[in-house]
Amino acid sequence: MSDTEPTESLTGRLLKEPTAHFFAMAAVIFIVYGLTQLSNENILELDQREIDARIFIRR
């Protein structure tokens, strides 16, 4: 190996790195999910009494 070999740029190395691909895909999925759920107002609210009742029913 000689010292005259050109070194790859950071961008070039990241484009070849599978972990970078994984994080990029995860970010895209997270962003798309967030944008599609902006108007979703499905919220489940339980108080302690309802939680206790559900636990008692399972026993």
C-alpha positions as CSV (number, residue, x, y, z in Angstrom):
1,M,0.0,0.0,0.0
2,S,1.3,3.4,-0.8
3,D,0.5,6.7,0.8
4,T,-0.6,8.2,-2.5
5,E,-3.9,6.3,-2.6
6,P,-6.8,8.8,-2.5
7,T,-8.9,8.6,0.6
8,E,-12.7,8.3,0.3
9,S,-14.7,11.2,1.4
10,L,-17.1,10.9,4.3
11,T,-20.1,11.0,2.0
12,G,-18.6,8.2,-0.1
13,R,-18.1,6.0,3.0
14,L,-21.6,6.7,4.4
15,L,-23.2,5.8,1.0
16,K,-21.5,2.4,1.3
17,E,-22.4,1.8,5.0
18,P,-25.5,-0.4,5.6
19,T,-26.1,1.1,9.0
20,A,-26.5,4.5,7.4
21,H,-29.0,3.0,5.0
22,F,-30.9,1.5,7.9
23,F,-31.1,4.8,9.8
24,A,-32.1,6.7,6.7
25,M,-35.0,4.3,6.0
26,A,-36.1,4.4,9.7
27,A,-36.1,8.2,9.6
28,V,-38.2,8.2,6.4
29,I,-40.7,5.7,7.9
30,F,-40.9,7.8,11.1
31,I,-41.5,11.0,9.2
32,V,-44.1,9.5,7.0
33,Y,-45.9,8.0,10.0
34,G,-45.8,11.3,11.8
35,L,-47.2,13.2,8.9
36,T,-50.0,10.7,8.3
37,Q,-51.0,10.7,12.0
38,L,-51.3,14.5,12.4
39,S,-55.1,14.5,12.4
40,N,-55.5,11.2,14.3
41,E,-57.1,12.0,17.6
42,N,-57.6,8.5,18.9
43,I,-56.6,8.8,22.6
44,L,-57.4,6.1,25.1
45,E,-57.8,7.5,28.7
46,L,-58.0,5.2,31.6
47,D,-58.2,6.1,35.3
48,Q,-56.8,3.9,38.1
49,R,-60.2,2.4,38.8
50,E,-60.5,1.1,35.2
51,I,-57.0,-0.3,35.3
52,D,-57.7,-2.1,38.5
53,A,-60.9,-3.5,37.1
54,R,-59.1,-4.8,34.0
55,I,-56.4,-6.5,36.1
56,F,-59.1,-8.1,38.3
57,I,-61.0,-9.4,35.3
58,R,-57.8,-11.2,34.0
59,R,-57.2,-13.1,37.2
